[in-house]
Amino acid sequence: MELVRERAQGDHTRVLSTADVTPGDRVDAWHELVRSVCGPVDVATGTESFDGTIIQSSLGDVQVCLITADEHSVSRSRRRVRLQDDTHIYVSTPLRGRLTVAQDEERIAVEAGDVVTFDSTRPYTLALPGGGRLVSVRLSHDLLGLNPRGTRTLTARPWPGDTGIGALAATVLKALGHRLAELDDPERNHLANVVVELVTSLFAQRLHTLTDKSDSARQGMLLRIQSFARNNLADTTLTPSVLARSHNVSLRYLQLLFAEQGTSPARWLREQRLARCRADLSDASLDHLTVAAIGARWGIGQASQVSRLFRQTFGVSPSVYRRTNRGHCAIA
């Protein structure tokens, strides 16, 4: 029986709350609500009279959730991991209360304002032991240019929220959590890129400190290269060879770095450029730009090339996509 009713806040945001059901059904409702957002997980609550709300919104391919709830925990077991092809990384900061995170034989308590990450492809447990509020962003491994094997040195290890990149990440996450329903389409597309770059910088900083571990050093190098590339996609001369020279590595080594993520430098650059084109085609404020102009904005020089690559990747032409996805940004 469906207990939770969804309320919309604008085109991109929904509110799910136990306040919408009778007190005796709220524990079951919270279980249903969490699973609707997180997939197959086990939920345990600390009280029978439970209150909880999730405000869920989307910034392009980035999902943002603001969670306010009484004491509870969420776990994904190894068996649950196998039930769903969920390949995402979550970056979270508690705004009130303490968040405990366990993954990969690590268990830590994160205080309000600090930042932590966990990976949905491996078993984990999250808990708000005294209840509280937290904001969390969900990004795919592909979006960050990582594979699940490479996140083991990142998960369940906090960044302090009062200094350095951790403080910047905490500030942005907090602002996102409080302003989810106030953003229009162009702002959402730009903010998605900001969040990706911020998380990339957060991870690169951590991996850079692990210079004694060759795998982590390579992943840190890859994240720095990808960040540079995202900031220069409009440059039509940006090629794998240019990327390699810009970072003082050989083209062969660059290819090996990307091969470890199951792709190649050329394919990754093409996918990034097409993703930016797709976001622009969904943006009503850019209707004055032709498909060719949008392609040129992201380093694809010819209109015929934009159309051919876009159709190959997304299954429709850019013009059809623009007509059918005006202002659309689905909540996954």
Disulfide bonds with the S-S distance in Angstrom:
none
